[in-house]
Amino acid sequence: MLVDVHCHLEHEWLKPNLDKIIKKCRENQVIAITSGVNPGTNREALEIAKKYPDVVKVSLGLYPIDALEAEINTGEFPRILEKFNIDDELKFIESKKDEIVAIGEVGVDFHWTQDRKEEQLKTFEKVIQLAQRINKPLVVHSRKGEKEAVELLESFNVKKVVMHCFNGNFKLVKRIEDNGWYLSIPPIIIRNLHFQGVVNLVSINNLLTETDSPYLAPPPLKINEPCNVIKTIEKIAELKNMNIEEVKKNIYMNYQNLFLK
């Protein structure tokens, strides 16, 4: 089995071809964890999992609101911005604890703005407390706020963490490994030296595969999809001088240890 621990099957760019994408997942034995980012996508993610229960699992999340607004404005996330109460959405996520395998995509994003850091961190703190209360892993986004995200997670002694598409420095990468957390690696590793460095630095026991579909497609593709995790598997095998089947087995075992126990 292959596993994509972080994708967005509810994204508008994937919806028209979702049946074909799922069919390909079945043919290639790929499990996909689709991650919500706000109330609308959280509910859509749950519906997709109900429609394709053999392939799709769910992670419900709260993307940093100001970053989500910026991405909507740029066209990267083609939706209407929803106004909602954070505490109400956290209650909704808690009410669905038996239908989900993780909480995510959550975290911080200081790429778009520097003046709402404290607000983002306070929201992330609430999310961390929820994850600990219902004993679910966190799938963490940390763009331009990698150090702050790691420090906050450490302050709560969080045990179950996936640092999604982590772009922090290698000292932080090593700290993540030392904490027993996981780093999920996207298919762009085939051309990205940072992710190659991450794989070289940490143990296979701390690695997972993701696509962040529809984003981060391996060239020459423009739209990513879960089956492309094989590109990550192949590159990890090359970098670690391991057999591809051995890498598949290790990654799937990591997935089971984090999400299914």
C-alpha positions in Angstrom: 0.0 0.0 0.0 1.0 3.6 -0.7 -0.3 6.5 1.4 -0.8 10.2 0.7 -1.0 11.7 4.2 -1.9 15.2 3.0 -4.0 16.2 -0.1 -7.0 18.4 -0.9 -9.5 16.3 -2.8 -12.2 18.8 -2.2 -10.2 21.5 -4.1 -12.0 23.0 -7.1 -9.2 22.0 -9.5 -9.7 18.3 -8.6 -13.5 18.0 -8.3 -14.2 17.5 -12.1 -11.9 14.5 -12.3 -12.4 13.1 -8.8 -13.9 9.7 -9.9 -10.9 9.2 -12.2 -8.5 10.1 -9.5 -10.1 7.7 -7.0 -10.1 4.9 -9.6 -6.4 5.4 -10.2 -5.8 5.3 -6.4 -7.7 1.9 -6.3 -5.7 0.6 -9.2 -2.4 1.6 -7.5 -3.4 0.8 -3.9 -3.1 4.4 -2.7 -4.8 5.6 0.5 -5.4 9.4 0.6 -6.0 11.6 3.6 -7.9 14.6 2.4 -7.4 17.7 4.6 -10.0 20.4 5.1 -8.9 24.0 5.8 -12.1 25.8 6.8 -15.8 24.9 7.5 -16.8 24.4 3.9 -13.9 22.1 2.9 -14.1 20.2 6.2 -17.7 19.2 5.4 -16.8 18.4 1.8 -13.9 16.2 2.9 -16.3 14.2 5.1 -18.7 13.7 2.2 -15.9 12.6 -0.1 -14.8 10.0 2.5 -18.3 8.7 2.7 -18.5 8.3 -1.1 -15.1 6.6 -1.4 -14.5 4.9 2.1 -12.0 2.4 0.7 -9.6 5.1 -0.5 -10.2 8.3 1.4 -9.7 9.2 5.0 -10.2 12.6 6.6 -8.3 15.3 8.4 -10.3 18.3 9.5 -8.5 21.6 9.8 -8.3 25.3 10.2 -5.8 27.0 7.9 -4.5 30.4 9.2 -7.4 32.6 8.2 -5.4 35.6 6.9 -3.3 33.3 4.8 -6.4 31.6 3.4 -7.8 35.0 2.5 -4.6 35.9 0.6 -4.6 32.6 -1.3 -8.2 33.1 -2.3 -7.3 36.6 -3.6 -4.5 35.2 -5.7 -6.6 32.5 -7.2 -4.6 29.6 -5.6 -7.7 28.6 -3.6 -10.7 29.4 -5.8 -13.5 29.7 -3.2 -15.5 32.4 -1.6 -14.0 33.4 1.8 -16.3 32.2 4.6 -16.8 34.0 7.8 -17.0 31.7 10.8 -16.4 31.4 14.5 -13.2 29.5 15.3 -14.5 28.1 18.6 -17.6 26.8 16.9 -15.6 25.1 14.2 -13.3 23.5 16.7 -16.5 22.1 18.4 -17.6 20.7 15.1 -14.2 19.0 14.6 -14.4 17.5 18.0 -17.9 16.2 17.3 -16.5 14.3 14.3 -13.6 12.7 16.2 -14.7 9.2 15.3 -14.8 10.0 11.6 -11.4 11.5 11.2 -7.8 10.3 11.5 -6.2 13.7 12.2 -6.6 17.4 12.7 -5.2 19.4 9.9 -4.3 21.3 8.0 -3.5 23.7 10.9 -0.7 25.8 12.0 0.8 29.2 11.2 1.7 31.1 8.0 3.7 34.3 8.2 4.4 34.5 4.5 1.4 36.8 3.7 1.4 39.0 6.8 3.5 39.8 9.8 1.0 41.7 11.9 -1.3 38.8 13.0 1.3 36.4 14.4 -0.1 36.4 18.0 -3.6 35.8 16.7 -2.4 32.9 14.6 -0.5 31.4 17.5 -3.4 31.7 19.9 -5.7 29.8 17.4 -3.0 27.2 16.9 -2.8 26.8 20.7 -6.5 26.0 20.8 -6.1 23.5 18.0 -3.2 21.8 19.8 -5.3 21.5 23.0 -8.2 20.0 21.0 -5.8 17.4 19.4 -4.6 16.4 22.8 -8.1 16.2 24.2 -9.3 13.8 21.4 -5.9 12.1 20.9 -5.5 12.8 17.2 -2.3 13.6 15.2 -1.8 17.2 14.0 -0.9 17.9 10.3 1.0 21.1 10.6 1.5 24.0 8.1 4.3 26.3 9.2 5.4 28.5 6.2 7.7 31.3 7.4 6.8 30.4 11.0 8.6 27.1 11.3 10.5 28.0 14.5 7.4 29.4 16.2 5.3 26.3 15.3 7.9 23.9 16.6 8.4 25.8 19.8 4.6 25.9 20.5 4.2 22.2 19.8 7.1 21.5 22.1 5.7 23.7 24.9 2.6 21.4 24.9 4.7 18.3 24.7 2.7 17.1 21.7 3.6 13.6 20.6 1.6 13.0 17.4 2.8 15.5 14.7 3.3 15.6 10.9 5.2 18.6 9.7 3.7 19.0 6.3 6.0 20.2 3.5 8.4 21.5 6.1 10.8 24.3 4.8 12.6 25.2 8.0 16.3 24.9 8.5 18.1 21.6 9.1 18.5 22.3 12.8 14.8 22.4 13.1 14.5 19.3 11.0 16.8 17.5 13.4 14.7 18.8 16.3 11.6 17.4 14.7 13.2 14.0 14.4 14.4 14.1 18.0 10.8 14.9 19.1 9.7 11.7 17.4 7.5 13.6 14.9 7.2 13.0 11.2 8.0 15.0 8.1 5.9 14.4 5.0 7.7 14.7 1.7 6.0 15.8 -1.5 6.8 14.6 -5.1 8.6 17.8 -5.9 11.5 16.2 -4.0 12.6 15.0 -7.4 13.8 18.6 -8.2 13.9 20.2 -4.7 17.3 20.1 -2.9 15.8 21.1 0.4 13.5 18.0 0.6 16.4 15.8 -0.6 18.4 17.2 2.3 15.6 16.4 4.7 15.4 12.8 3.6 19.2 12.5 3.8 19.2 13.9 7.3 16.5 11.9 9.1 15.6 8.3 9.6 13.2 6.5 7.4 11.2 6.0 10.6 10.4 9.7 10.6 9.2 10.1 7.0 5.8 10.0 5.4 4.7 10.7 1.8 2.2 13.4 0.7 1.3 15.3 -2.4 -0.5 18.4 -1.2 -2.7 17.9 -4.3 -3.5 19.7 -6.4 -0.4 21.7 -5.5 3.3 20.7 -5.8 3.0 18.5 -8.8 6.2 16.8 -10.1 7.3 18.1 -13.5 6.0 18.1 -16.2 2.6 17.9 -14.5 0.7 21.0 -13.5 -2.0 19.4 -11.3 -0.9 17.0 -8.6 -2.9 13.9 -7.4 -2.4 11.2 -4.7 -0.9 8.5 -7.0 2.2 10.7 -7.4 3.4 9.7 -4.0 5.3 7.0 -5.9 7.6 9.7 -7.2 8.5 10.5 -3.6 8.9 6.8 -2.7 11.3 6.3 -5.7 13.4 9.3 -4.7 13.6 8.3 -1.1 14.8 4.9 -2.2 17.5 6.4 -4.3 18.7 8.8 -1.7 18.8 6.2 1.1 20.1 3.4 -1.1 17.1 1.3 -0.3 14.8 -1.0 -2.2 11.6 0.6 -3.4 9.5 -2.1 -1.8 11.4 -1.6 1.5 10.6 2.1 1.4 6.9 1.5 0.7 6.8 -0.9 3.7 8.5 1.5 6.0 6.3 4.5 5.0 3.1 2.5 5.4 4.2 1.3 8.8 4.9 4.9 9.8 1.4 5.8 8.6 -0.2 3.0 10.7 1.8 3.9 13.8 0.7 7.5 13.7 -2.8 7.5 12.3 -4.3 4.1 13.2 -3.1 3.6 16.8 
